[in-house]
Amino acid sequence: MKNKALPPIGKNYLFSELVNPIFQQSGNQVYVWVSVKYLDGLTKATQISQYGLTLEKDRNWMIIK
């Protein structure tokens, strides 16, 4: 990540899966819309968070926004 583009969740979540990711490329950037399914370690409930990300290729792909 660049410049703390994606803040930490701050909860005891365990990653479960990516749900319906959509990718769109424009030049050297890729825009991603995705839902991420987590399992809450405390309550055992499923938490789904949605993200819109911008990725850019340097040496590796980085989240820039």
Phi and psi restraints in degrees (range 20) as a CNS / XPLOR table:
assign (resid 1 and name C) (resid 2 and name N)
       (resid 2 and name CA) (resid 2 and name C) 1.0 -108.2 20.0 2
assign (resid 2 and name N) (resid 2 and name CA)
       (resid 2 and name C) (resid 3 and name N) 1.0 136.3 20.0 2
assign (resid 2 and name C) (resid 3 and name N)
       (resid 3 and name CA) (resid 3 and name C) 1.0 52.5 20.0 2
assign (resid 3 and name N) (resid 3 and name CA)
       (resid 3 and name C) (resid 4 and name N) 1.0 39.0 20.0 2
assign (resid 3 and name C) (resid 4 and name N)
       (resid 4 and name CA) (resid 4 and name C) 1.0 52.4 20.0 2
assign (resid 4 and name N) (resid 4 and name CA)
       (resid 4 and name C) (resid 5 and name N) 1.0 46.2 20.0 2
assign (resid 4 and name C) (resid 5 and name N)
       (resid 5 and name CA) (resid 5 and name C) 1.0 -62.1 20.0 2
assign (resid 5 and name N) (resid 5 and name CA)
       (resid 5 and name C) (resid 6 and name N) 1.0 -27.4 20.0 2
assign (resid 5 and name C) (resid 6 and name N)
       (resid 6 and name CA) (resid 6 and name C) 1.0 -126.5 20.0 2
assign (resid 6 and name N) (resid 6 and name CA)
       (resid 6 and name C) (resid 7 and name N) 1.0 105.9 20.0 2
assign (resid 6 and name C) (resid 7 and name N)
       (resid 7 and name CA) (resid 7 and name C) 1.0 -68.6 20.0 2
assign (resid 7 and name N) (resid 7 and name CA)
       (resid 7 and name C) (resid 8 and name N) 1.0 152.1 20.0 2
assign (resid 7 and name C) (resid 8 and name N)
       (resid 8 and name CA) (resid 8 and name C) 1.0 -64.5 20.0 2
assign (resid 8 and name N) (resid 8 and name CA)
       (resid 8 and name C) (resid 9 and name N) 1.0 150.2 20.0 2
assign (resid 8 and name C) (resid 9 and name N)
       (resid 9 and name CA) (resid 9 and name C) 1.0 -71.8 20.0 2
assign (resid 9 and name N) (resid 9 and name CA)
       (resid 9 and name C) (resid 10 and name N) 1.0 -39.7 20.0 2
assign (resid 9 and name C) (resid 10 and name N)
       (resid 10 and name CA) (resid 10 and name C) 1.0 79.5 20.0 2
assign (resid 10 and name N) (resid 10 and name CA)
       (resid 10 and name C) (resid 11 and name N) 1.0 18.6 20.0 2
assign (resid 10 and name C) (resid 11 and name N)
       (resid 11 and name CA) (resid 11 and name C) 1.0 -127.9 20.0 2
assign (resid 11 and name N) (resid 11 and name CA)
       (resid 11 and name C) (resid 12 and name N) 1.0 166.0 20.0 2
assign (resid 11 and name C) (resid 12 and name N)
       (resid 12 and name CA) (resid 12 and name C) 1.0 -89.0 20.0 2
assign (resid 12 and name N) (resid 12 and name CA)
       (resid 12 and name C) (resid 13 and name N) 1.0 69.0 20.0 2
assign (resid 12 and name C) (resid 13 and name N)
       (resid 13 and name CA) (resid 13 and name C) 1.0 -101.5 20.0 2
assign (resid 13 and name N) (resid 13 and name CA)
       (resid 13 and name C) (resid 14 and name N) 1.0 143.5 20.0 2
assign (resid 13 and name C) (resid 14 and name N)
       (resid 14 and name CA) (resid 14 and name C) 1.0 -109.9 20.0 2
assign (resid 14 and name N) (resid 14 and name CA)
       (resid 14 and name C) (resid 15 and name N) 1.0 124.0 20.0 2
assign (resid 14 and name C) (resid 15 and name N)
       (resid 15 and name CA) (resid 15 and name C) 1.0 -59.0 20.0 2
assign (resid 15 and name N) (resid 15 and name CA)
       (resid 15 and name C) (resid 16 and name N) 1.0 135.3 20.0 2
assign (resid 15 and name C) (resid 16 and name N)
       (resid 16 and name CA) (resid 16 and name C) 1.0 -112.8 20.0 2
assign (resid 16 and name N) (resid 16 and name CA)
       (resid 16 and name C) (resid 17 and name N) 1.0 -56.8 20.0 2
assign (resid 16 and name C) (resid 17 and name N)
       (resid 17 and name CA) (resid 17 and name C) 1.0 -166.9 20.0 2
assign (resid 17 and name N) (resid 17 and name CA)
       (resid 17 and name C) (resid 18 and name N) 1.0 161.3 20.0 2
assign (resid 17 and name C) (resid 18 and name N)
       (resid 18 and name CA) (resid 18 and name C) 1.0 -90.7 20.0 2
assign (resid 18 and name N) (resid 18 and name CA)
       (resid 18 and name C) (resid 19 and name N) 1.0 138.9 20.0 2
assign (resid 18 and name C) (resid 19 and name N)
       (resid 19 and name CA) (resid 19 and name C) 1.0 -119.0 20.0 2
assign (resid 19 and name N) (resid 19 and name CA)
       (resid 19 and name C) (resid 20 and name N) 1.0 121.8 20.0 2
assign (resid 19 and name C) (resid 20 and name N)
       (resid 20 and name CA) (resid 20 and name C) 1.0 48.4 20.0 2
assign (resid 20 and name N) (resid 20 and name CA)
       (resid 20 and name C) (resid 21 and name N) 1.0 55.9 20.0 2
assign (resid 20 and name C) (resid 21 and name N)
       (resid 21 and name CA) (resid 21 and name C) 1.0 -68.1 20.0 2
assign (resid 21 and name N) (resid 21 and name CA)
       (resid 21 and name C) (resid 22 and name N) 1.0 141.0 20.0 2
assign (resid 21 and name C) (resid 22 and name N)
       (resid 22 and name CA) (resid 22 and name C) 1.0 -122.7 20.0 2
assign (resid 22 and name N) (resid 22 and name CA)
       (resid 22 and name C) (resid 23 and name N) 1.0 129.6 20.0 2
assign (resid 22 and name C) (resid 23 and name N)
       (resid 23 and name CA) (resid 23 and name C) 1.0 -118.8 20.0 2
assign (resid 23 and name N) (resid 23 and name CA)
       (resid 23 and name C) (resid 24 and name N) 1.0 138.3 20.0 2
assign (resid 23 and name C) (resid 24 and name N)
       (resid 24 and name CA) (resid 24 and name C) 1.0 -139.6 20.0 2
assign (resid 24 and name N) (resid 24 and name CA)
       (resid 24 and name C) (resid 25 and name N) 1.0 123.0 20.0 2
assign (resid 24 and name C) (resid 25 and name N)
       (resid 25 and name CA) (resid 25 and name C) 1.0 -97.3 20.0 2
assign (resid 25 and name N) (resid 25 and name CA)
       (resid 25 and name C) (resid 26 and name N) 1.0 140.0 20.0 2
assign (resid 25 and name C) (resid 26 and name N)
       (resid 26 and name CA) (resid 26 and name C) 1.0 -143.8 20.0 2
assign (resid 26 and name N) (resid 26 and name CA)
       (resid 26 and name C) (resid 27 and name N) 1.0 105.7 20.0 2
assign (resid 26 and name C) (resid 27 and name N)
       (resid 27 and name CA) (resid 27 and name C) 1.0 64.7 20.0 2
assign (resid 27 and name N) (resid 27 and name CA)
       (resid 27 and name C) (resid 28 and name N) 1.0 -127.7 20.0 2
assign (resid 27 and name C) (resid 28 and name N)
       (resid 28 and name CA) (resid 28 and name C) 1.0 -95.6 20.0 2
assign (resid 28 and name N) (resid 28 and name CA)
       (resid 28 and name C) (resid 29 and name N) 1.0 13.7 20.0 2
assign (resid 28 and name C) (resid 29 and name N)
       (resid 29 and name CA) (resid 29 and name C) 1.0 -116.2 20.0 2
assign (resid 29 and name N) (resid 29 and name CA)
       (resid 29 and name C) (resid 30 and name N) 1.0 150.4 20.0 2
assign (resid 29 and name C) (resid 30 and name N)
       (resid 30 and name CA) (resid 30 and name C) 1.0 -124.7 20.0 2
assign (resid 30 and name N) (resid 30 and name CA)
       (resid 30 and name C) (resid 31 and name N) 1.0 127.8 20.0 2
assign (resid 30 and name C) (resid 31 and name N)
       (resid 31 and name CA) (resid 31 and name C) 1.0 -96.7 20.0 2
assign (resid 31 and name N) (resid 31 and name CA)
       (resid 31 and name C) (resid 32 and name N) 1.0 134.0 20.0 2
assign (resid 31 and name C) (resid 32 and name N)
       (resid 32 and name CA) (resid 32 and name C) 1.0 -128.8 20.0 2
assign (resid 32 and name N) (resid 32 and name CA)
       (resid 32 and name C) (resid 33 and name N) 1.0 130.9 20.0 2
assign (resid 32 and name C) (resid 33 and name N)
       (resid 33 and name CA) (resid 33 and name C) 1.0 -118.3 20.0 2
assign (resid 33 and name N) (resid 33 and name CA)
       (resid 33 and name C) (resid 34 and name N) 1.0 124.7 20.0 2
assign (resid 33 and name C) (resid 34 and name N)
       (resid 34 and name CA) (resid 34 and name C) 1.0 -151.7 20.0 2
assign (resid 34 and name N) (resid 34 and name CA)
       (resid 34 and name C) (resid 35 and name N) 1.0 149.3 20.0 2
assign (resid 34 and name C) (resid 35 and name N)
       (resid 35 and name CA) (resid 35 and name C) 1.0 -105.0 20.0 2
assign (resid 35 and name N) (resid 35 and name CA)
       (resid 35 and name C) (resid 36 and name N) 1.0 140.1 20.0 2
assign (resid 35 and name C) (resid 36 and name N)
       (resid 36 and name CA) (resid 36 and name C) 1.0 -119.2 20.0 2
assign (resid 36 and name N) (resid 36 and name CA)
       (resid 36 and name C) (resid 37 and name N) 1.0 127.7 20.0 2
assign (resid 36 and name C) (resid 37 and name N)
       (resid 37 and name CA) (resid 37 and name C) 1.0 -97.6 20.0 2
assign (resid 37 and name N) (resid 37 and name CA)
       (resid 37 and name C) (resid 38 and name N) 1.0 126.3 20.0 2
assign (resid 37 and name C) (resid 38 and name N)
       (resid 38 and name CA) (resid 38 and name C) 1.0 -119.8 20.0 2
assign (resid 38 and name N) (resid 38 and name CA)
       (resid 38 and name C) (resid 39 and name N) 1.0 156.2 20.0 2
assign (resid 38 and name C) (resid 39 and name N)
       (resid 39 and name CA) (resid 39 and name C) 1.0 -108.9 20.0 2
assign (resid 39 and name N) (resid 39 and name CA)
       (resid 39 and name C) (resid 40 and name N) 1.0 123.0 20.0 2
assign (resid 39 and name C) (resid 40 and name N)
       (resid 40 and name CA) (resid 40 and name C) 1.0 -73.1 20.0 2
assign (resid 40 and name N) (resid 40 and name CA)
       (resid 40 and name C) (resid 41 and name N) 1.0 119.5 20.0 2
assign (resid 40 and name C) (resid 41 and name N)
       (resid 41 and name CA) (resid 41 and name C) 1.0 -66.7 20.0 2
assign (resid 41 and name N) (resid 41 and name CA)
       (resid 41 and name C) (resid 42 and name N) 1.0 -25.5 20.0 2
assign (resid 41 and name C) (resid 42 and name N)
       (resid 42 and name CA) (resid 42 and name C) 1.0 -84.0 20.0 2
assign (resid 42 and name N) (resid 42 and name CA)
       (resid 42 and name C) (resid 43 and name N) 1.0 -50.4 20.0 2
assign (resid 42 and name C) (resid 43 and name N)
       (resid 43 and name CA) (resid 43 and name C) 1.0 -97.4 20.0 2
assign (resid 43 and name N) (resid 43 and name CA)
       (resid 43 and name C) (resid 44 and name N) 1.0 -12.4 20.0 2
assign (resid 43 and name C) (resid 44 and name N)
       (resid 44 and name CA) (resid 44 and name C) 1.0 66.6 20.0 2
assign (resid 44 and name N) (resid 44 and name CA)
       (resid 44 and name C) (resid 45 and name N) 1.0 14.8 20.0 2
assign (resid 44 and name C) (resid 45 and name N)
       (resid 45 and name CA) (resid 45 and name C) 1.0 -83.0 20.0 2
assign (resid 45 and name N) (resid 45 and name CA)
       (resid 45 and name C) (resid 46 and name N) 1.0 155.7 20.0 2
assign (resid 45 and name C) (resid 46 and name N)
       (resid 46 and name CA) (resid 46 and name C) 1.0 -88.1 20.0 2
assign (resid 46 and name N) (resid 46 and name CA)
       (resid 46 and name C) (resid 47 and name N) 1.0 131.2 20.0 2
assign (resid 46 and name C) (resid 47 and name N)
       (resid 47 and name CA) (resid 47 and name C) 1.0 -116.7 20.0 2
assign (resid 47 and name N) (resid 47 and name CA)
       (resid 47 and name C) (resid 48 and name N) 1.0 128.8 20.0 2
assign (resid 47 and name C) (resid 48 and name N)
       (resid 48 and name CA) (resid 48 and name C) 1.0 -115.7 20.0 2
assign (resid 48 and name N) (resid 48 and name CA)
       (resid 48 and name C) (resid 49 and name N) 1.0 124.9 20.0 2
assign (resid 48 and name C) (resid 49 and name N)
       (resid 49 and name CA) (resid 49 and name C) 1.0 -117.6 20.0 2
assign (resid 49 and name N) (resid 49 and name CA)
       (resid 49 and name C) (resid 50 and name N) 1.0 141.5 20.0 2
assign (resid 49 and name C) (resid 50 and name N)
       (resid 50 and name CA) (resid 50 and name C) 1.0 -107.3 20.0 2
assign (resid 50 and name N) (resid 50 and name CA)
       (resid 50 and name C) (resid 51 and name N) 1.0 139.7 20.0 2
assign (resid 50 and name C) (resid 51 and name N)
       (resid 51 and name CA) (resid 51 and name C) 1.0 -133.1 20.0 2
assign (resid 51 and name N) (resid 51 and name CA)
       (resid 51 and name C) (resid 52 and name N) 1.0 144.0 20.0 2
assign (resid 51 and name C) (resid 52 and name N)
       (resid 52 and name CA) (resid 52 and name C) 1.0 -118.6 20.0 2
assign (resid 52 and name N) (resid 52 and name CA)
       (resid 52 and name C) (resid 53 and name N) 1.0 114.8 20.0 2
assign (resid 52 and name C) (resid 53 and name N)
       (resid 53 and name CA) (resid 53 and name C) 1.0 -120.0 20.0 2
assign (resid 53 and name N) (resid 53 and name CA)
       (resid 53 and name C) (resid 54 and name N) 1.0 151.9 20.0 2
assign (resid 53 and name C) (resid 54 and name N)
       (resid 54 and name CA) (resid 54 and name C) 1.0 -117.0 20.0 2
assign (resid 54 and name N) (resid 54 and name CA)
       (resid 54 and name C) (resid 55 and name N) 1.0 122.8 20.0 2
assign (resid 54 and name C) (resid 55 and name N)
       (resid 55 and name CA) (resid 55 and name C) 1.0 -108.0 20.0 2
assign (resid 55 and name N) (resid 55 and name CA)
       (resid 55 and name C) (resid 56 and name N) 1.0 146.1 20.0 2
assign (resid 55 and name C) (resid 56 and name N)
       (resid 56 and name CA) (resid 56 and name C) 1.0 -136.9 20.0 2
assign (resid 56 and name N) (resid 56 and name CA)
       (resid 56 and name C) (resid 57 and name N) 1.0 139.5 20.0 2
assign (resid 56 and name C) (resid 57 and name N)
       (resid 57 and name CA) (resid 57 and name C) 1.0 -88.7 20.0 2
assign (resid 57 and name N) (resid 57 and name CA)
       (resid 57 and name C) (resid 58 and name N) 1.0 120.5 20.0 2
assign (resid 57 and name C) (resid 58 and name N)
       (resid 58 and name CA) (resid 58 and name C) 1.0 -115.6 20.0 2
assign (resid 58 and name N) (resid 58 and name CA)
       (resid 58 and name C) (resid 59 and name N) 1.0 -111.8 20.0 2
assign (resid 58 and name C) (resid 59 and name N)
       (resid 59 and name CA) (resid 59 and name C) 1.0 -79.3 20.0 2
assign (resid 59 and name N) (resid 59 and name CA)
       (resid 59 and name C) (resid 60 and name N) 1.0 -35.4 20.0 2
assign (resid 59 and name C) (resid 60 and name N)
       (resid 60 and name CA) (resid 60 and name C) 1.0 -131.5 20.0 2
assign (resid 60 and name N) (resid 60 and name CA)
       (resid 60 and name C) (resid 61 and name N) 1.0 168.3 20.0 2
assign (resid 60 and name C) (resid 61 and name N)
       (resid 61 and name CA) (resid 61 and name C) 1.0 -71.9 20.0 2
assign (resid 61 and name N) (resid 61 and name CA)
       (resid 61 and name C) (resid 62 and name N) 1.0 134.2 20.0 2
assign (resid 61 and name C) (resid 62 and name N)
       (resid 62 and name CA) (resid 62 and name C) 1.0 -129.8 20.0 2
assign (resid 62 and name N) (resid 62 and name CA)
       (resid 62 and name C) (resid 63 and name N) 1.0 143.5 20.0 2
assign (resid 62 and name C) (resid 63 and name N)
       (resid 63 and name CA) (resid 63 and name C) 1.0 -79.2 20.0 2
assign (resid 63 and name N) (resid 63 and name CA)
       (resid 63 and name C) (resid 64 and name N) 1.0 120.6 20.0 2
assign (resid 63 and name C) (resid 64 and name N)
       (resid 64 and name CA) (resid 64 and name C) 1.0 -109.8 20.0 2
assign (resid 64 and name N) (resid 64 and name CA)
       (resid 64 and name C) (resid 65 and name N) 1.0 -15.3 20.0 2
